[in-house]
Amino acid sequence: MEVIQIEGGHRVAGEVSVEGAKNSALKLMAATIMAPGTTTLTNVPNISDVHVMGKVLKNIGARIDVVNEHELRIDTAGVDSWETPYHLVAQMRASTAVLGPLLSRFGRAIVAMPGGCNIGARSIDMHILGLEALGVEFEVRHGNIHASAPHGLTGATVTLNFASVGATENLMMASVFARGVTTIDNAAREPEIVDLANMLNEMGAKVSGAGSPVIEIEGVSELRPVEHRVVGDRIEAGTFLAVGALTGEPVTVRGFAPLHLGLVLKKYEQMGISIERGTDWCRAWRDRPLVPTDIQTLPFPGFPTDMQAQTMVLLALAKGSCVITENIFENRFMLASELTRMGADISIEGHHAIVHGVDGLSGTQVKSPDLRGGAALVLAGLVSDGITTFSDIHHIDRGYEGFVEKLASLGARIRRAEIPDDQD
Ligand code: UD1
């Protein structure tokens, strides 16, 4: 079994660069289906979720040349299937991002029901209701969603019940070739949505309003392949800024827009963390105790659920008590029980975590519960007494490229190791 081992308490400081955003790269890859020919994506993170999306595309007939670690040439001219296999979709919920592009290109799609992180029900009812408004008919057979638009796709106004990232993206992609104008009301505003809209527009689409709650898409007849650079990963950046906040020494993060972390940085300042920022870099350090601060997760520009776990580790060491409210996913407190085993004092009441700060954490054996929870626990290991051993690290590899190496470059005593299974 592969594990990560950390010896806590060593000085961690310096500079790291983040990769392109996982949550953008996956959707940009899916969008290439709509522009037959070769699209080049640069700044693509080399992570396992990207590998899974690559397999999804190859499976329907795309060719992918890996030009270098961070550059993919995706040729979708030969895509001739609209069916995505269960064994891939089941690995990653984001595979459902091919639904919109396949409907756009073929007027039909068969996509397995989503799998991925076990972080809540994560249904796709809003994707389905929105697509139905555009003329798509759905049937669920044997765990697969069969979608077809027998009369073509027609623009409509869709008001989302909740500003869902995935539903906004699927609707944006499905409506690119729809007749007339589609309006997505209460659209998600995440920077990754803006990145996708930018690439679609470079390809010849007419998408306006991305980044605001109302997105308008005027149907066009075709898209052409382009070269596009994936936006920097604000969540990877936030994770490394949390390292500086946690250990106290300055950590500088490059390759992303601090504006994309607006509320996180504001909350961190309220927590007693010093922040310095430029247009594409940010530095975090701390020379006073952590101040307890209530946090509640909300769609962008609110506090991102993807930074909640890392922030819980900081608050677990604050001087006093506070409440974290998780409004996006119902099962994103899974790290709390592992953190408690490391000495934290956290109780969960529904979608609230009541965190009483403790003076220190101690290393032990812990499991990564999910992607961000796993990364957060690694952060906790950096400041824990003794050695922490993490299992189930495949969750971390889904979304962080070279996490161990980057932390080691900052001075952390961290390594990957093989241990016998019975030590788990
Ligand atoms: C994306 C991100 C994820 C991030 C999340 C919120 C990717 C690959 N993942 O996930 O990292 O944490 O945005 O910022 O981009 N929901 C429904 N019905 C739907 C759609 C969503 O009930 O049709 C619910 C989900 O179960 C969840 C909430 O709405 O509770 C938010 O989901 P959504 O914004 O769609 O997140 P994802 O796109 O899955």
Boltz pocket constraint, residues with backbone or C-beta under 6 A from the ligand:
constraints:
  - pocket:
      binder: B
      contacts: [[A, 22], [A, 23], [A, 24], [A, 26], [A, 93], [A, 94], [A, 120], [A, 121], [A, 122], [A, 123], [A, 124], [A, 125], [A, 126], [A, 127], [A, 128], [A, 162], [A, 163], [A, 164], [A, 165], [A, 166], [A, 167], [A, 188], [A, 299], [A, 304], [A, 305], [A, 306], [A, 327], [A, 328], [A, 329], [A, 330]]
      max_distance: 6.0
